[in-house]
């Protein structure tokens, strides 16, 4: 799904800007285990803006497998906060 979302945005690059969030930890050889944690726990996989009549409409995409587990408590908290700011939040399981 991640590749499909990136392809979708690329086809609409004149009106859509997509930003991939680093949600699985950030490689760091100085940290035991090789990764440091993402400081935005619960953040979505993508943040983006869609240009509608020259007005940016913000959105967030959380990618889940069709049979995957539900969003975590941190993800639900992040979603509610984002929606409070007027960001459209979508959980994508399939097209």
C-alpha positions, 0 to 999 in steps of 0.5 A, spaced: 500 500 500 505 504 501 508 504 494 501 505 491 500 511 495 506 514 493 504 512 486 498 516 487 501 522 489 506 522 484 500 522 478 497 528 482 504 532 483 501 538 481 496 538 486 498 533 491 505 534 496 506 528 500 511 527 506 513 520 508 514 520 516 519 515 519 515 511 523 519 505 525 525 508 528 531 512 525 537 508 524 543 510 529 549 506 530 550 510 536 544 507 540 544 500 542 539 496 538 541 500 532 535 505 532 533 511 536 525 512 537 521 516 533 519 522 537 512 523 534 509 516 537 503 515 533 504 519 527 501 517 521 505 514 515 504 520 511 502 527 511 500 531 505 497 537 502 492 537 497 491 544 493 484 545 492 483 552 488 490 554 491 488 553 498 492 547 501 488 542 504 492 538 509 491 530 510 494 524 514 494 517 511 496 511 516 497 505 512 494 498 515 494 491 512 487 489 510 487 484 516 492 488 520 491 490 527 487 496 529 490 503 530 494 503 537 492 508 543 498 513 541 495 513 533 488 514 535 491 520 540 495 523 534 489 522 529 484 526 534 489 531 535 490 532 528 483 532 526 482 537 532 487 542 527 482 540 521 487 535 518 483 530 514 485 523 517 485 517 513 486 509 515 488 506 508 487 498 508 486 497 501 484 501 495 
